[in-house]
């Protein structure tokens, strides 16, 4: 029989595979008929009256474009995609031929946005995409491929603003503590293509966007700054943010010009009747597939949330308490005073964390109804944050796994009745893009025994954590056996966590 660890790895891989570009596009996109062909997107039909064009931008778009070109065949006239610098070489090296365009492809690839920052190369690509969109007619069809990282790959400041002026303003805002949402609102307001700009330029052409979401809640106007989605923000919002950070009087002349000549109320939503935005891949979709597979392996399975966010230490505490509750259930103590105490802690923690859309009381009820005949699998996803204190090497998934291990170790030390000997536990956290921080790992596994075993090897988990050095810990501990290493996956729907528990 497979170990819990092998099961966890299998579930993580299943979740990632379902949102890999090729299978994802083949599920969502079909081309039908020869006389007057139709593009079928998730069951919706779009007639291809004249020519079909393709544009795209984002970290997963190369693989998406390769799959799309195969599906569209000769109907595709021309395409332009903006992808991260060096990605073709990385995929070539990793032997991922299926993510690369064929020789003689009709799609032009422009690589840019070094270190995920807008640069002249990305601007060149954005201008080419803009020109293609502006040249289309009402009878053409424009297929737009979008994934995370698309924002940096589509910089097109409204003239006369220069790219470096926009960058400087963004940096000034960031240095004054502006939140990412605020930065995005300012960027969108000063951009030709973001905030629905690309869709407006393509009007009246039918625009169909296929979107791989790497943002919690899948908001269309936030993913890659929403080039084909109506913006929910106005120039007024932008001015408010600039006022809040006291930048209204130190703006470049060009930015002043653009802001003073923009209409102050948001454009009417009816301008977007020619656009269809479809999410074809997301964290929720990946979790649903992992759940299907876990049930096939015999686990009683629940999905906690696809929107797990907040600071990694707090999230680790939430997972540790959940694991304790399941183990108490297996020991027949779930309904007693100890179980009630853990539940109260969990509800208190959930209230503080404010995870979007998470109803923990409902989840705990469902957990109770699972019974204790089968092993339990709890799945979750999203994106945590790490407060950097040290100078170590790691990533949020490895740090989360290490913090969960420490939390379980401490619970075991203080709480003799509930954990030890009753349950076998494996926790996994990994990034679906195959990269966790500046490391070659996607994440890590842990179990309650890890801290004891580390102490025997003379490693102090607390010391590594206080230096944010989870990767170094996992590399040294048992020869890196607990690292999750998948290599580049060519996709990204944030992170996935799996908790597997069985009674011993």
C-alpha positions as CSV (number, residue, x, y, z in Angstrom):
1,X,0.0,0.0,0.0
2,X,1.2,3.6,-0.7
3,X,2.4,5.7,2.2
4,X,0.5,8.9,3.2
5,X,3.4,10.8,1.7
6,X,3.0,9.1,-1.7
7,X,-0.7,9.8,-1.6
8,X,-0.1,13.5,-0.8
9,X,2.4,13.7,-3.7
10,X,-0.1,12.0,-6.0
11,X,-2.9,14.4,-5.0
12,X,-0.6,17.5,-5.5
13,X,0.4,16.2,-9.0
14,X,-3.2,15.5,-9.9
15,X,-4.2,19.1,-8.9
16,X,-1.4,20.6,-11.0
17,X,-2.0,18.3,-14.0
18,X,-5.7,19.4,-14.4
19,X,-4.5,23.1,-14.8
20,X,-1.6,22.4,-17.1
21,X,-2.0,24.5,-20.2
22,X,-2.6,21.7,-22.8
23,X,-5.2,19.6,-21.1
24,X,-6.9,22.8,-19.7
25,X,-7.2,24.3,-23.2
26,X,-8.3,21.1,-24.8
27,X,-11.1,20.8,-22.3
28,X,-12.2,24.4,-22.8
29,X,-11.7,25.1,-26.5
30,X,-13.0,23.2,-29.6
31,X,-13.3,24.2,-33.2
32,X,-16.3,22.9,-35.0
33,X,-17.5,22.7,-38.6
34,X,-15.9,23.7,-41.9
35,X,-18.4,25.8,-43.9
36,X,-18.9,28.5,-41.3
37,X,-16.7,27.2,-38.4
38,X,-17.5,27.9,-34.8
39,X,-15.3,28.3,-31.8
40,X,-16.8,26.4,-28.9
41,X,-15.6,27.7,-25.5
42,X,-17.0,25.8,-22.5
43,X,-20.2,25.1,-24.5
44,X,-20.6,28.6,-25.9
45,X,-20.4,29.1,-29.6
46,X,-18.7,31.9,-31.4
47,X,-18.9,32.0,-35.2
48,X,-15.6,32.5,-37.0
49,X,-17.0,34.8,-39.8
50,X,-13.7,35.9,-41.1
51,X,-10.2,35.7,-39.5
52,X,-9.1,34.4,-36.2
53,X,-6.3,36.1,-34.3
54,X,-4.6,35.4,-31.0
55,X,-2.8,37.5,-28.4
56,X,-1.6,36.5,-24.9
57,X,0.5,37.6,-21.9
58,X,1.5,35.9,-18.7
59,X,3.8,33.2,-17.2
60,X,1.7,30.2,-18.4
61,X,0.8,31.6,-21.8
62,X,3.4,29.9,-23.9
63,X,2.0,26.5,-23.2
64,X,-1.5,27.8,-23.6
65,X,-0.7,29.3,-27.0
66,X,1.0,26.0,-28.2
67,X,-2.2,24.1,-27.3
68,X,-4.5,26.7,-28.8
69,X,-2.6,26.7,-32.1
70,X,-3.0,23.0,-32.3
71,X,-6.7,23.3,-31.8
72,X,-7.2,26.2,-34.2
73,X,-5.1,24.9,-37.0
74,X,-5.3,26.8,-40.3
75,X,-8.0,29.1,-39.0
76,X,-5.5,31.0,-37.0
77,X,-4.1,33.9,-39.1
78,X,-1.6,35.4,-36.7
79,X,-0.8,35.7,-33.1
80,X,1.5,37.6,-30.7
81,X,2.3,36.6,-27.1
82,X,4.3,38.3,-24.4
83,X,6.0,35.8,-22.1
84,X,8.7,36.0,-19.4
85,X,12.3,36.4,-20.4
86,X,14.1,33.1,-20.8
87,X,11.0,30.9,-20.6
88,X,11.5,29.2,-24.0
89,X,15.0,28.2,-23.0
90,X,13.9,27.0,-19.5
91,X,11.1,24.8,-21.0
92,X,13.5,23.5,-23.7
93,X,16.0,22.5,-21.0
94,X,13.3,20.9,-18.9
95,X,12.3,18.8,-21.9
96,X,8.8,20.2,-22.0
97,X,8.4,20.3,-25.8
98,X,4.6,20.3,-25.5
99,X,4.8,23.8,-24.0
100,X,6.7,25.2,-27.0
101,X,5.4,26.4,-30.3
102,X,6.1,24.3,-33.4
103,X,8.6,25.6,-36.0
104,X,6.8,27.8,-38.6
105,X,4.2,28.8,-35.9
106,X,2.0,31.7,-36.8
107,X,2.4,33.1,-33.3
108,X,5.2,35.6,-32.6
109,X,6.8,35.2,-29.2
110,X,8.2,38.3,-27.4
111,X,10.1,37.7,-24.2
112,X,10.4,40.5,-21.6
113,X,9.7,41.7,-18.1
114,X,13.0,40.6,-16.6
115,X,12.5,39.9,-12.8
116,X,8.8,40.3,-13.3
117,X,9.2,44.1,-13.9
118,X,7.9,46.0,-17.0
119,X,10.8,46.7,-19.4
120,X,11.3,48.0,-23.0
121,X,11.0,44.5,-24.4
122,X,7.6,44.0,-22.7
123,X,6.6,47.4,-23.9
124,X,7.5,46.4,-27.5
125,X,5.3,43.4,-27.2
126,X,2.4,45.4,-25.7
127,X,2.6,47.9,-28.6
128,X,2.5,45.0,-31.1
129,X,-0.5,43.6,-29.4
130,X,-2.2,47.0,-29.3
131,X,-1.6,47.5,-33.0
132,X,-3.0,44.1,-33.9
133,X,-6.2,44.7,-31.8
134,X,-6.7,48.1,-33.3
135,X,-6.5,46.7,-36.9
136,X,-9.3,44.1,-36.5
137,X,-12.8,44.3,-38.0
138,X,-16.3,43.4,-36.8
139,X,-16.1,40.1,-38.6
140,X,-12.8,39.0,-37.0
141,X,-12.4,37.0,-33.8
142,X,-9.7,37.8,-31.2
143,X,-8.8,35.0,-28.8
144,X,-6.9,36.4,-25.7
145,X,-4.9,34.1,-23.4
146,X,-4.2,35.5,-20.0
147,X,-2.4,34.1,-17.0
148,X,-0.7,35.5,-13.8
149,X,2.3,37.7,-14.4
150,X,0.5,39.3,-17.4
151,X,0.5,42.7,-15.8
152,X,4.2,43.2,-16.0
153,X,4.2,41.8,-19.6
154,X,1.6,44.3,-20.9
155,X,2.9,47.8,-20.1
156,X,1.5,50.5,-22.3
157,X,1.3,53.8,-20.5
158,X,-1.1,56.3,-22.0
159,X,1.0,58.9,-24.0
160,X,2.7,61.1,-23.2
161,X,3.6,59.1,-20.1
162,X,6.9,57.2,-20.4
163,X,7.4,53.7,-19.1
164,X,10.1,54.9,-16.7
165,X,7.8,57.7,-15.3
166,X,5.1,55.2,-14.6
167,X,7.6,52.9,-13.0
168,X,9.0,55.7,-10.8
169,X,5.5,56.6,-9.6
170,X,4.7,52.9,-8.8
171,X,8.0,52.7,-6.8
172,X,7.2,55.9,-4.9
173,X,3.8,54.5,-4.0
174,X,5.2,51.2,-2.9
175,X,7.9,52.8,-0.8
176,X,5.2,54.8,1.0
177,X,3.4,51.6,1.9
178,X,0.7,51.4,-0.8
179,X,-1.1,48.0,-0.9
180,X,-0.9,45.9,-4.1
181,X,-4.5,46.7,-4.9
182,X,-3.8,50.4,-4.7
183,X,-0.8,50.0,-7.0
184,X,-2.9,48.1,-9.5
185,X,-5.6,50.8,-9.5
186,X,-3.0,53.5,-10.3
187,X,-1.3,51.3,-12.9
188,X,-4.6,50.6,-14.6
189,X,-5.7,54.2,-14.7
190,X,-2.5,55.2,-16.5
191,X,-2.5,52.3,-18.9
192,X,-3.9,51.9,-22.5
193,X,-4.4,48.2,-22.2
194,X,-5.2,47.4,-18.6
195,X,-8.5,47.9,-17.0
196,X,-10.4,46.8,-20.1
197,X,-8.3,48.9,-22.4
198,X,-7.4,46.0,-24.8
199,X,-11.1,45.1,-25.1
200,X,-12.0,48.7,-25.9
201,X,-9.3,49.0,-28.6
202,X,-10.5,45.8,-30.3
203,X,-14.2,46.9,-30.4
204,X,-16.3,45.9,-32.4
205,X,-14.4,42.6,-32.8
206,X,-15.6,39.6,-30.8
207,X,-13.1,39.1,-28.0
208,X,-12.9,35.8,-26.2
209,X,-10.6,35.6,-23.2
210,X,-9.4,32.4,-21.7
211,X,-8.0,33.0,-18.3
212,X,-5.8,31.0,-15.9
213,X,-6.3,32.7,-12.5
214,X,-3.6,33.1,-9.9
215,X,-5.5,35.5,-7.7
216,X,-7.7,34.6,-4.7
217,X,-11.4,34.7,-5.7
218,X,-10.6,34.9,-9.4
219,X,-11.6,38.6,-9.9
220,X,-11.6,39.3,-13.7
221,X,-10.5,42.9,-13.3
222,X,-7.5,42.0,-11.1
223,X,-6.0,39.0,-12.9
224,X,-3.2,40.5,-15.1
225,X,-4.9,43.9,-14.3
226,X,-8.0,43.0,-16.3
227,X,-7.1,44.0,-19.9
228,X,-10.5,42.5,-21.2
229,X,-12.6,43.2,-18.1
230,X,-14.5,46.4,-17.3
231,X,-12.6,48.2,-14.5
232,X,-14.5,48.7,-11.3
233,X,-12.3,51.8,-10.6
234,X,-12.4,55.3,-11.9
235,X,-9.9,58.2,-12.2
236,X,-11.4,59.4,-9.0
237,X,-10.1,56.3,-7.2
238,X,-6.6,56.9,-8.6
239,X,-6.6,60.5,-7.5
240,X,-7.7,59.5,-4.0
241,X,-4.8,57.1,-3.7
242,X,-2.3,59.6,-4.9
243,X,-3.7,62.1,-2.4
244,X,-3.6,59.5,0.4
245,X,0.2,59.0,-0.1
246,X,0.8,62.7,-0.6
247,X,2.0,62.4,-4.2
248,X,-0.5,64.6,-5.9
249,X,1.9,67.5,-6.1
250,X,5.0,65.6,-7.2
251,X,3.6,63.9,-10.3
252,X,5.4,64.0,-13.6
253,X,3.9,66.5,-16.0
254,X,2.8,63.7,-18.3
255,X,0.8,62.0,-15.6
256,X,-0.9,65.3,-14.7
257,X,-1.9,65.7,-18.3
258,X,-3.4,62.3,-18.6
259,X,-5.3,62.5,-15.3
260,X,-6.7,65.9,-16.0
261,X,-8.0,64.9,-19.5
262,X,-9.6,61.5,-18.4
263,X,-13.3,61.3,-17.9
264,X,-13.9,61.2,-14.1
265,X,-16.7,58.7,-14.0
266,X,-16.2,55.0,-15.0
267,X,-17.2,54.1,-18.6
268,X,-20.6,52.6,-19.0
269,X,-20.5,48.8,-18.7
270,X,-22.4,48.3,-22.0
271,X,-19.2,48.9,-23.9
272,X,-18.2,45.3,-23.2
273,X,-21.0,43.4,-25.0
274,X,-18.4,42.2,-27.5
275,X,-16.3,40.5,-24.8
276,X,-16.6,37.1,-23.2
277,X,-14.2,36.3,-20.3
278,X,-13.9,32.7,-19.2
279,X,-11.9,31.3,-16.4
280,X,-10.5,28.0,-17.6
281,X,-8.2,27.2,-14.7
282,X,-8.1,28.2,-11.0
283,X,-7.1,27.0,-7.6
284,X,-10.7,25.8,-7.0
285,X,-10.6,23.7,-10.1
286,X,-7.3,22.1,-9.0
287,X,-8.6,21.4,-5.5
288,X,-11.8,19.8,-7.0
289,X,-9.7,17.4,-9.0
290,X,-7.5,16.5,-5.9
291,X,-10.7,15.8,-4.0
292,X,-11.9,13.5,-6.7
293,X,-8.6,11.6,-6.6
294,X,-8.5,11.5,-2.8
295,X,-12.0,10.0,-2.6
296,X,-10.8,7.4,-5.2
297,X,-8.0,6.5,-2.7
298,X,-10.6,5.9,0.0
299,X,-10.3,9.2,2.0
300,X,-13.2,11.1,3.5
301,X,-12.3,14.4,1.9
302,X,-13.2,18.0,2.5
303,X,-12.0,21.2,0.9
304,X,-11.4,23.9,3.5
305,X,-11.0,26.9,1.1
306,X,-9.4,28.0,-2.1
307,X,-8.7,31.5,-0.6
308,X,-6.3,30.7,2.2
309,X,-4.3,33.9,2.7
310,X,-2.7,35.9,5.6
311,X,0.5,35.4,7.5
312,X,2.1,32.0,7.3
313,X,2.5,31.5,11.1
314,X,-1.2,32.2,11.7
315,X,-2.2,29.8,8.9
316,X,0.1,27.1,10.3
317,X,-1.7,27.5,13.7
318,X,-5.1,27.0,11.9
319,X,-3.9,23.8,10.3
320,X,-2.4,22.4,13.5
321,X,-5.6,22.9,15.4
322,X,-7.6,21.3,12.6
323,X,-5.2,18.3,12.7
324,X,-5.6,18.1,16.5
325,X,-9.4,18.1,16.1
326,X,-9.4,15.2,13.6
327,X,-7.0,13.2,15.8
328,X,-9.2,13.8,18.8
329,X,-12.1,12.5,16.7
330,X,-10.2,9.3,15.9
331,X,-9.5,8.9,19.6
332,X,-13.2,9.3,20.4
333,X,-12.5,12.6,22.2
334,X,-13.9,15.0,19.6
335,X,-17.1,15.6,21.4
336,X,-15.6,16.1,24.9
337,X,-14.3,19.2,26.6
338,X,-10.9,19.0,24.8
339,X,-12.6,18.9,21.4
340,X,-14.8,21.8,22.4
341,X,-11.7,23.8,23.4
342,X,-10.0,23.1,20.1
343,X,-13.2,24.1,18.2
344,X,-13.4,27.4,20.1
345,X,-9.8,28.1,19.3
346,X,-10.4,27.4,15.6
347,X,-13.4,29.6,15.4
348,X,-11.6,32.4,17.2
349,X,-8.6,32.1,14.8
350,X,-10.9,32.0,11.7
351,X,-12.6,35.2,12.9
352,X,-9.2,36.9,13.2
353,X,-7.9,35.6,9.9
354,X,-11.0,36.7,7.9
355,X,-10.3,34.3,5.0
356,X,-12.7,35.4,2.2
357,X,-15.7,33.1,1.9
358,X,-14.6,30.7,4.7
359,X,-17.5,29.5,6.9
360,X,-15.5,27.5,9.5
361,X,-18.5,26.5,11.6
362,X,-20.1,24.9,8.6
363,X,-16.8,23.2,7.8
364,X,-16.4,21.8,11.3
365,X,-20.0,20.4,11.1
366,X,-19.1,18.6,7.9
367,X,-15.9,17.3,9.5
368,X,-17.9,15.9,12.4
369,X,-20.3,14.1,10.0
370,X,-17.4,12.3,8.2
371,X,-17.3,9.7,10.9
372,X,-14.1,7.9,11.8
373,X,-14.2,4.8,9.7
374,X,-12.0,6.2,6.9
375,X,-8.8,8.1,6.8
376,X,-9.4,11.9,6.4
377,X,-8.0,14.3,3.7
378,X,-8.4,18.1,4.1
379,X,-7.5,20.1,1.0
380,X,-6.9,23.9,0.8
381,X,-5.3,26.5,-1.5
382,X,-4.5,30.1,-1.8
383,X,-1.4,32.2,-1.1
384,X,0.0,33.0,2.3
385,X,2.5,35.8,3.1
386,X,5.8,35.6,5.0
387,X,7.1,38.4,7.3
388,X,10.8,38.4,6.5
389,X,13.0,38.7,9.6
390,X,16.0,36.7,8.6
391,X,18.3,36.4,5.7
392,X,17.8,32.7,5.0
393,X,16.6,30.9,1.9
394,X,13.1,29.6,1.6
395,X,9.6,30.1,0.3
396,X,6.1,30.4,1.8
397,X,5.2,26.8,1.3
398,X,8.4,25.4,2.9
399,X,8.0,27.8,5.8
400,X,4.4,26.8,6.2
401,X,5.3,23.1,6.3
402,X,8.1,23.7,8.8
403,X,5.8,25.8,11.0
404,X,3.1,23.1,11.0
405,X,5.7,20.5,12.0
406,X,6.8,22.7,14.9
407,X,3.1,23.4,15.9
408,X,2.3,19.6,15.9
409,X,5.5,18.9,17.9
410,X,4.5,21.5,20.6
411,X,0.9,20.2,20.7
412,X,2.3,16.7,21.3
413,X,4.5,17.9,24.1
414,X,1.7,19.6,26.0
415,X,-1.2,17.4,25.1
416,X,-0.5,13.8,26.0
417,X,-4.0,12.5,25.4
418,X,-4.7,13.5,21.9
419,X,-2.0,13.0,19.3
420,X,0.8,10.5,19.9
421,X,0.4,7.0,18.8
422,X,-3.2,7.5,17.7
423,X,-2.7,9.0,14.2
424,X,-0.4,9.0,11.3
425,X,-0.2,12.5,9.8
426,X,1.3,14.0,6.7
427,X,1.1,17.7,5.7
428,X,2.1,19.0,2.3
429,X,2.2,22.6,0.9
430,X,3.4,23.4,-2.6
431,X,3.3,26.1,-5.3
432,X,1.5,24.9,-8.4
433,X,4.1,26.6,-10.6
434,X,6.8,24.3,-9.2
435,X,8.7,27.2,-7.6
436,X,8.6,28.2,-4.0
437,X,10.6,31.4,-3.4
438,X,14.1,31.5,-4.9
439,X,14.6,27.7,-4.6
440,X,14.2,24.7,-6.9
441,X,11.7,23.2,-4.6
442,X,7.9,23.7,-5.0
443,X,7.3,23.2,-1.3
444,X,7.7,20.6,1.4
445,X,6.1,17.7,3.4
446,X,6.1,17.3,7.1
447,X,4.9,15.1,9.9
448,X,4.7,15.4,13.7
449,X,7.9,13.3,14.1
450,X,10.0,15.8,12.0
451,X,11.0,18.1,14.9
452,X,12.2,15.2,17.1
453,X,14.2,13.7,14.3
454,X,15.7,17.0,13.5
455,X,16.8,17.5,17.1
456,X,18.5,14.1,17.0
457,X,20.4,15.4,13.9
458,X,21.4,18.5,15.9
459,X,19.1,20.8,14.0
460,X,16.9,23.4,15.8
461,X,13.7,24.1,13.8
462,X,13.1,27.3,15.7
463,X,16.5,28.7,14.7
464,X,15.9,28.0,11.0
465,X,12.4,29.6,11.2
466,X,13.6,32.7,12.9
467,X,16.1,33.2,10.0
468,X,13.4,32.4,7.4
469,X,15.7,29.5,6.3
470,X,13.3,26.7,5.7
471,X,14.9,25.6,2.4
472,X,18.3,25.1,4.1
473,X,16.7,23.1,6.9
474,X,14.9,20.8,4.5
475,X,18.0,20.4,2.3
476,X,20.1,19.4,5.3
477,X,17.5,17.2,7.0
478,X,17.4,13.6,5.9
479,X,19.1,14.6,2.6
480,X,16.3,16.7,1.4
481,X,13.8,13.8,1.6
482,X,11.0,16.2,2.7
483,X,11.4,18.7,-0.1
484,X,8.7,18.7,-2.8
485,X,10.5,19.0,-6.1
486,X,8.5,19.0,-9.3
487,X,10.4,21.2,-11.7
488,X,8.7,23.9,-13.7
489,X,5.1,23.0,-14.4
490,X,4.2,25.8,-16.9
491,X,1.1,26.7,-15.0
492,X,0.2,28.7,-11.9
493,X,-2.9,28.7,-9.7
494,X,-1.2,29.7,-6.4
495,X,-0.5,27.1,-3.7
496,X,-2.1,23.8,-2.6
497,X,-2.1,22.2,0.9
498,X,-3.1,18.7,1.7
499,X,-3.5,17.2,5.2
500,X,-3.8,13.4,5.3
501,X,-4.6,11.6,8.6
502,X,-5.3,8.0,9.4
503,X,-5.8,6.2,12.6
504,X,-3.0,3.8,13.5
